[in-house]
């Protein structure tokens, strides 16, 4: 088997996550967290669309990691982002973290909005 090292030219990958944190570039950030090509920061959750809308010119879509269980995105959250031209893909947090890393390694214009996982 040939293994290829992934290169992250313009973004930092999600290194790990836990019940109440996400680690990006060696920094532990309290969850919920928003991660994008320019960095990562604490986010207050799906009631806060402004943090994502502020990135609208840099994103095509977000991956919403809904924790340990797959849940629907709140309708108001989805509507606000889609009206701004930002697609919303919903998946469990573990899948969202892995998918984010693959997509940013490909140079895609994506962010991950990560909700905490159950302990």
C-alpha positions in Angstrom: 0.0 0.0 0.0 1.3 3.5 -0.9 0.5 6.2 1.6 0.4 9.8 0.5 1.0 12.6 3.0 -1.8 15.1 2.9 -0.8 18.7 2.4 -2.8 21.6 3.8 -1.6 24.6 1.8 -4.0 27.3 2.9 -5.6 25.8 6.0 -4.9 24.0 9.3 -6.6 20.6 9.8 -8.6 19.6 12.7 -6.2 17.6 14.8 -8.6 16.1 17.4 -11.8 16.7 19.2 -13.4 15.7 22.5 -16.6 16.2 24.5 -16.0 19.9 24.9 -13.1 20.9 22.6 -11.6 20.9 19.1 -7.8 21.1 18.6 -6.6 23.0 15.5 -2.9 23.9 15.0 -2.1 22.8 18.5 -4.6 25.1 20.0 -7.5 23.7 22.1 -10.7 25.6 21.5 -13.9 25.2 23.5 -16.8 23.7 21.6 -18.9 24.7 19.9 -16.2 25.7 17.4 -16.0 27.1 13.9 -13.0 26.1 11.8 -12.2 27.7 8.5 -9.1 28.3 6.3 -8.1 31.4 8.2 -8.4 29.9 11.6 -10.7 28.6 14.3 -12.6 30.1 17.2 -15.2 29.4 19.8 -18.7 29.7 18.4 -21.9 30.0 20.4 -23.8 27.5 18.3 -26.6 27.4 15.8 -28.3 30.5 17.2 -25.2 32.4 15.9 -25.3 32.7 12.2 -23.4 36.0 12.1 -20.0 34.3 12.7 -20.6 32.1 9.6 -22.2 34.9 7.5 -19.1 37.0 8.2 -17.2 34.4 6.2 -19.7 34.2 3.3 -17.2 35.6 0.7 -14.8 32.8 1.6 -17.1 29.8 1.8 -19.2 27.7 -0.5 -20.6 25.6 2.2 -20.3 24.5 5.8 -20.2 21.1 7.5 -22.3 21.2 10.6 -21.1 18.6 13.0 -24.1 17.8 15.2 -22.3 16.0 18.1 -22.5 12.2 18.7 -25.9 11.9 17.0 -27.0 13.0 13.6 -29.6 15.8 13.9 -31.3 18.2 11.5 -29.9 21.7 11.3 -32.4 24.2 12.8 -34.6 25.6 10.1 -33.7 29.3 10.9 -30.0 28.5 10.8 -30.2 26.6 7.5 -32.4 29.3 5.9 -30.1 32.2 7.0 -27.0 30.5 5.5 -28.6 29.3 2.3 -30.1 32.8 1.7 -26.5 34.1 1.8 -25.4 31.4 -0.7 -23.7 29.1 1.9 -24.7 25.5 1.6 -25.2 23.4 4.8 -24.1 19.8 5.0 -25.1 18.1 8.2 -23.3 15.1 9.7 -22.1 13.7 13.1 -19.1 15.6 14.5 -16.6 12.8 13.9 -17.6 12.7 10.2 -17.6 16.5 9.9 -14.0 16.7 11.3 -12.7 14.0 8.9 -14.6 15.4 5.9 -13.4 19.0 6.7 -9.7 17.8 6.6 -10.1 16.0 3.3 -11.9 19.0 1.7 -9.4 21.6 2.9 -6.6 19.4 1.7 -8.2 19.7 -1.8 -8.4 23.5 -1.5 -12.2 23.6 -1.1 -13.9 26.7 0.3 -15.4 25.1 3.4 -15.8 25.7 7.1 -16.7 23.2 9.9 -19.2 24.3 12.5 -18.6 21.8 15.3 -21.1 21.1 18.1 -19.8 19.2 21.2 -19.9 15.4 21.3 -21.3 13.5 24.3 -18.8 12.3 26.8 
